[in-house]
């Protein structure tokens, strides 16, 4: 390592020559068959950790299977299409419902307006044909030229009902015959109608007290007495 100057005495032994350390390996002697051991290298402190990790990975993977036993590889499946997410029925047809709703509102408004106009201008206004006095269902059929005009006329025409102005049961003609008032039901005001006195009790319809006993004809009949004389009235 250090350059040492050669001693002047080269043929003699070296003076002060350093000796090699005792622990250094010695080279084998030439011609001997023995092999010297390799000097030990530096100690690996992570060797045990690597061995444990490799053993654990081998246990996790399991025994390897030869590729020949797996069979042919399966073809790749096509990618499935994503399921289409459908919206709710009402939300999907929202425009249709809105259109129907608007149609109903417009139809109802038109119906109410038409009903109002009909009541105001059609029903309340009088019929023009009534104002003009023209018949509504006038028959416009004219008689034909060959119509038979010699039709029999009904001769059984009922005479008009006799007039009874006061409606007391006696006609005005009978009232005139009996001398009573045709406009009063009880001409003598005795409590009996002119007809009852003339046709039922046969009393004087113009005299309130026919027998002159001081009692009215109607009062005597109600009490069961004869208005034409003395005694009681047994039969009417």
MOSULTA-V257794 format. One record per residue. N is the residue number from 0. RES is the residue in one letter. SS is DSSP state (H for helix, E for strand, L for the rest). PHI is phi as a letter, one per 40 degrees, with the letter a starting at -180 (999 if undefined). D_FIRST is the distance of its C-alpha to the first C-alpha in whole Angstrom. Layout:
n=N res=RES ss=SS phi=PHI d_first=D_FIRST
n=N res=RES ss=SS phi=PHI d_first=D_FIRST
This chain:
n=0 res=X ss=L phi=999 d_first=0
n=1 res=X ss=L phi=c d_first=4
n=2 res=X ss=L phi=c d_first=6
n=3 res=X ss=L phi=b d_first=9
n=4 res=X ss=L phi=c d_first=12
n=5 res=X ss=L phi=c d_first=14
n=6 res=X ss=L phi=c d_first=17
n=7 res=X ss=L phi=c d_first=20
n=8 res=X ss=L phi=c d_first=21
n=9 res=X ss=L phi=c d_first=19
n=10 res=X ss=L phi=c d_first=22
n=11 res=X ss=L phi=c d_first=22
n=12 res=X ss=L phi=c d_first=20
n=13 res=X ss=L phi=c d_first=16
n=14 res=X ss=L phi=c d_first=17
n=15 res=X ss=L phi=f d_first=15
n=16 res=X ss=L phi=c d_first=13
n=17 res=X ss=L phi=c d_first=11
n=18 res=X ss=L phi=c d_first=13
n=19 res=X ss=L phi=c d_first=13
n=20 res=X ss=L phi=c d_first=15
n=21 res=X ss=L phi=c d_first=18
n=22 res=X ss=L phi=c d_first=19
n=23 res=X ss=L phi=c d_first=17
n=24 res=X ss=L phi=c d_first=19
n=25 res=X ss=L phi=b d_first=19
n=26 res=X ss=L phi=c d_first=20
n=27 res=X ss=L phi=c d_first=24
n=28 res=X ss=L phi=c d_first=25
n=29 res=X ss=L phi=c d_first=26
n=30 res=X ss=L phi=g d_first=30
n=31 res=X ss=L phi=c d_first=30
n=32 res=X ss=L phi=c d_first=32
n=33 res=X ss=L phi=c d_first=31
n=34 res=X ss=L phi=b d_first=29
n=35 res=X ss=L phi=c d_first=26
n=36 res=X ss=L phi=c d_first=27
n=37 res=X ss=L phi=c d_first=25
n=38 res=X ss=L phi=c d_first=23
n=39 res=X ss=L phi=c d_first=25
n=40 res=X ss=L phi=c d_first=24
n=41 res=X ss=L phi=c d_first=25
n=42 res=X ss=L phi=c d_first=29
n=43 res=X ss=L phi=c d_first=32
n=44 res=X ss=L phi=c d_first=34
n=45 res=X ss=L phi=b d_first=37
n=46 res=X ss=H phi=c d_first=37
n=47 res=X ss=H phi=c d_first=40
n=48 res=X ss=H phi=c d_first=42
n=49 res=X ss=H phi=c d_first=41
n=50 res=X ss=H phi=c d_first=43
n=51 res=X ss=H phi=c d_first=46
n=52 res=X ss=H phi=c d_first=46
n=53 res=X ss=H phi=c d_first=46
n=54 res=X ss=H phi=c d_first=49
n=55 res=X ss=H phi=c d_first=51
n=56 res=X ss=H phi=c d_first=51
n=57 res=X ss=H phi=c d_first=52
n=58 res=X ss=H phi=c d_first=55
n=59 res=X ss=H phi=c d_first=56
n=60 res=X ss=H phi=c d_first=56
n=61 res=X ss=L phi=g d_first=58
n=62 res=X ss=L phi=c d_first=58
n=63 res=X ss=L phi=c d_first=57
n=64 res=X ss=L phi=b d_first=60
n=65 res=X ss=L phi=c d_first=60
n=66 res=X ss=H phi=c d_first=61
n=67 res=X ss=H phi=c d_first=64
n=68 res=X ss=H phi=c d_first=66
n=69 res=X ss=L phi=c d_first=66
n=70 res=X ss=L phi=g d_first=69
n=71 res=X ss=L phi=c d_first=69
n=72 res=X ss=L phi=c d_first=68
n=73 res=X ss=L phi=c d_first=71
n=74 res=X ss=L phi=c d_first=72
n=75 res=X ss=L phi=c d_first=71
n=76 res=X ss=L phi=c d_first=74
n=77 res=X ss=L phi=c d_first=76
n=78 res=X ss=L phi=c d_first=75
n=79 res=X ss=L phi=c d_first=79
n=80 res=X ss=L phi=c d_first=80
n=81 res=X ss=L phi=c d_first=81
n=82 res=X ss=L phi=c d_first=84
n=83 res=X ss=L phi=c d_first=86
n=84 res=X ss=L phi=c d_first=87
n=85 res=X ss=L phi=c d_first=91
n=86 res=X ss=L phi=c d_first=92
n=87 res=X ss=L phi=d d_first=95
n=88 res=X ss=H phi=c d_first=99
n=89 res=X ss=H phi=c d_first=100
n=90 res=X ss=H phi=c d_first=97
n=91 res=X ss=H phi=c d_first=97
n=92 res=X ss=L phi=b d_first=101
n=93 res=X ss=H phi=c d_first=101
n=94 res=X ss=H phi=c d_first=102
n=95 res=X ss=H phi=c d_first=105
n=96 res=X ss=H phi=c d_first=106
n=97 res=X ss=H phi=c d_first=106
n=98 res=X ss=H phi=c d_first=108
n=99 res=X ss=H phi=c d_first=111
n=100 res=X ss=H phi=c d_first=111
n=101 res=X ss=H phi=c d_first=112
n=102 res=X ss=H phi=c d_first=115
n=103 res=X ss=H phi=c d_first=116
n=104 res=X ss=H phi=c d_first=116
n=105 res=X ss=H phi=c d_first=118
n=106 res=X ss=H phi=c d_first=120
n=107 res=X ss=H phi=c d_first=121
n=108 res=X ss=H phi=c d_first=122
n=109 res=X ss=H phi=c d_first=124
n=110 res=X ss=H phi=c d_first=126
n=111 res=X ss=H phi=c d_first=127
n=112 res=X ss=H phi=c d_first=128
n=113 res=X ss=H phi=c d_first=130
n=114 res=X ss=H phi=c d_first=132
n=115 res=X ss=H phi=c d_first=132
n=116 res=X ss=H phi=c d_first=134
n=117 res=X ss=H phi=c d_first=136
n=118 res=X ss=H phi=c d_first=137
n=119 res=X ss=H phi=c d_first=138
n=120 res=X ss=H phi=b d_first=139
n=121 res=X ss=H phi=b d_first=141
n=122 res=X ss=H phi=c d_first=142
n=123 res=X ss=L phi=c d_first=143
n=124 res=X ss=L phi=c d_first=145
n=125 res=X ss=L phi=c d_first=149
n=126 res=X ss=L phi=c d_first=149
n=127 res=X ss=H phi=c d_first=151
n=128 res=X ss=H phi=c d_first=153
n=129 res=X ss=H phi=c d_first=155
n=130 res=X ss=H phi=c d_first=155
n=131 res=X ss=H phi=c d_first=157
n=132 res=X ss=L phi=g d_first=159
n=133 res=X ss=L phi=c d_first=159
n=134 res=X ss=L phi=c d_first=158
n=135 res=X ss=L phi=c d_first=155
n=136 res=X ss=L phi=b d_first=156
n=137 res=X ss=L phi=c d_first=159
n=138 res=X ss=L phi=c d_first=160
n=139 res=X ss=L phi=c d_first=160
n=140 res=X ss=L phi=c d_first=162
n=141 res=X ss=L phi=c d_first=166
n=142 res=X ss=L phi=c d_first=168
n=143 res=X ss=L phi=c d_first=169
n=144 res=X ss=L phi=c d_first=172
n=145 res=X ss=L phi=c d_first=173
n=146 res=X ss=L phi=c d_first=173
n=147 res=X ss=L phi=c d_first=176
n=148 res=X ss=L phi=c d_first=177
n=149 res=X ss=L phi=c d_first=180
n=150 res=X ss=L phi=c d_first=178
n=151 res=X ss=L phi=c d_first=180
n=152 res=X ss=L phi=c d_first=180
n=153 res=X ss=L phi=c d_first=180
n=154 res=X ss=L phi=c d_first=183
n=155 res=X ss=L phi=c d_first=182
n=156 res=X ss=L phi=c d_first=181
n=157 res=X ss=L phi=c d_first=181
n=158 res=X ss=L phi=c d_first=183
n=159 res=X ss=L phi=c d_first=181
n=160 res=X ss=L phi=c d_first=181
n=161 res=X ss=L phi=c d_first=183
n=162 res=X ss=L phi=c d_first=182
n=163 res=X ss=L phi=b d_first=182
n=164 res=X ss=L phi=c d_first=181
n=165 res=X ss=L phi=c d_first=181
n=166 res=X ss=L phi=f d_first=179
n=167 res=X ss=L phi=b d_first=182
n=168 res=X ss=L phi=h d_first=183
n=169 res=X ss=L phi=b d_first=186
n=170 res=X ss=L phi=c d_first=186
n=171 res=X ss=H phi=c d_first=187
n=172 res=X ss=H phi=c d_first=190
n=173 res=X ss=H phi=c d_first=191
n=174 res=X ss=H phi=d d_first=190
n=175 res=X ss=H phi=c d_first=193
n=176 res=X ss=H phi=c d_first=195
n=177 res=X ss=H phi=c d_first=195
n=178 res=X ss=L phi=g d_first=195
n=179 res=X ss=L phi=c d_first=191
n=180 res=X ss=L phi=c d_first=189
n=181 res=X ss=L phi=c d_first=186
n=182 res=X ss=L phi=b d_first=183
n=183 res=X ss=L phi=b d_first=184
n=184 res=X ss=L phi=c d_first=183
n=185 res=X ss=L phi=b d_first=185
n=186 res=X ss=L phi=c d_first=188
n=187 res=X ss=L phi=c d_first=190
n=188 res=X ss=L phi=f d_first=187
n=189 res=X ss=L phi=b d_first=189
n=190 res=X ss=L phi=g d_first=185
n=191 res=X ss=L phi=b d_first=186
n=192 res=X ss=L phi=c d_first=185
n=193 res=X ss=H phi=c d_first=188
n=194 res=X ss=H phi=c d_first=187
n=195 res=X ss=H phi=c d_first=187
n=196 res=X ss=H phi=c d_first=191
n=197 res=X ss=H phi=c d_first=192
n=198 res=X ss=H phi=b d_first=191
n=199 res=X ss=H phi=b d_first=190
n=200 res=X ss=L phi=c d_first=192
n=201 res=X ss=L phi=f d_first=195
n=202 res=X ss=L phi=c d_first=195
n=203 res=X ss=L phi=c d_first=196
n=204 res=X ss=L phi=c d_first=193
n=205 res=X ss=L phi=b d_first=194
n=206 res=X ss=L phi=b d_first=195
n=207 res=X ss=L phi=c d_first=193
n=208 res=X ss=L phi=b d_first=196
n=209 res=X ss=L phi=c d_first=198
n=210 res=X ss=L phi=c d_first=200
n=211 res=X ss=L phi=g d_first=200
n=212 res=X ss=L phi=c d_first=200
n=213 res=X ss=L phi=g d_first=197
n=214 res=X ss=L phi=b d_first=194
n=215 res=X ss=L phi=c d_first=192
n=216 res=X ss=H phi=d d_first=192
n=217 res=X ss=H phi=c d_first=188
n=218 res=X ss=H phi=c d_first=188
n=219 res=X ss=H phi=c d_first=191
n=220 res=X ss=H phi=c d_first=189
n=221 res=X ss=H phi=c d_first=186
n=222 res=X ss=L phi=c d_first=188
n=223 res=X ss=L phi=g d_first=190
n=224 res=X ss=E phi=b d_first=193
n=225 res=X ss=L phi=c d_first=195
n=226 res=X ss=L phi=c d_first=195
n=227 res=X ss=L phi=c d_first=199
n=228 res=X ss=L phi=a d_first=201
n=229 res=X ss=L phi=c d_first=201
n=230 res=X ss=L phi=g d_first=199
n=231 res=X ss=E phi=c d_first=196
n=232 res=X ss=L phi=b d_first=194
n=233 res=X ss=L phi=c d_first=193
n=234 res=X ss=L phi=b d_first=192
n=235 res=X ss=L phi=b d_first=190
